[in-house]
Amino acid sequence: MSTWRFQLKHDPIAPILSSGKEAVIYSARRDLMDEDVGSIDRLWQEPEAQKILKKQLPDGSWPRSGENKHPAINYHLIETWRWFRYLIELYGFSHQQPQARQAAEYFFSCQTNEGDFRGILANQYATYYSGAILALLVQAGYEQDPRVEKCFQWLLRIRQSDQGWSVPMITHKLDRETQYRLSSEYAEPLEPDLTKPFSHNATGMILRAFAVHSVYRNSEAAITAGNLLKSRFFREDAYTSYQSADYWVRFEYPFWWNNLLSAMDSLSRMGFSKDDPQIKLALDWFRNHQEEGGLWKVSYMEQKKQEKDSPKIWEMKLWISLAICRIFKRLYG
């Protein structure tokens, strides 16, 4: 048995391998058991992946199902980010797949001359989404693309004075009406107040791009941001959006918002030690909250609330548990 599995109270492999879900089984055999599982492109034909691809538009984007209420907001950009996550994280799509290339080119069509991906907050800077989109592009095989480098350089320029990241708009004291107007109508982007503290939620989403990049993961900027991120484990964010400390233990996969799982996924990729006190704190939390069946819950925000028993929640638990196991394997071997 691998060393990392001795760190857990219950066996997580058995429920994953017996799940009947081809994509998660493939990933577990490859990443946790070091088996030769064949080419990833076999997952590209999975019915769930093909269902996502059928909704893709000719320009590479995905449409929003509801009303596009605000013309200044690029709803297709957020929907493309939403579905591209599944293709990359669950089914291993890359630039070798034509529709993934189309999606990547759509993202790049939304990149400004400054380097960020613009449109989710109308014309305001969306640092957190720029970083999260960038992470997927790196994972899709665009690490050497100059447009990727351009976004990394923009992210480095727009850091707070403490060397973490926030969202420029929320570093200003704005009333709700003004904030809504700026993020839904066209307006010149607000520059950040760099003297304000970093947001661990924004920093966690942005750090994913650095963590998956073969060079940037070892950069001084990334290590500094990683130290800031882990210093905030189980604490409230500096800003009101997703401020509660409970958000640290609400998970999803593929990753969207920052939480303990997504943060530890990045930090474990970057070489942080299992003996670091804050890393150890997170690992102990995962050990102590594993269910007897071997998996982890989707959310621990409301401890007394019964988790929904549905196929969607069950599959999410499988992927979350796989992601947690990957962390333990990186750190313990």
Secondary structure by P-SEA (a helix, b strand, c coil): cccccccccccaaaaaaacccaaaaaaaaaccccccccccccccccaaaaaaaaacccccbbbbcccccccccaaaaaaaaaaaaaaccccccccccaaaaaaaaaaaaacccccccccccccccaaaaaaaaaaaaaaacccccaaaaaaaaaaaaacccccccccccccccccaaaaaaaaccccccccccccbbbbaaaaaaaaccccccccccccaaaaaaaaaaaaacccccccccccccccccccccccccccaaaaaaaaaaaccccccaaaaaaaaaaaaacccccccccccccccccccccaaaaaaaaaaaaaaaaaaaaacc
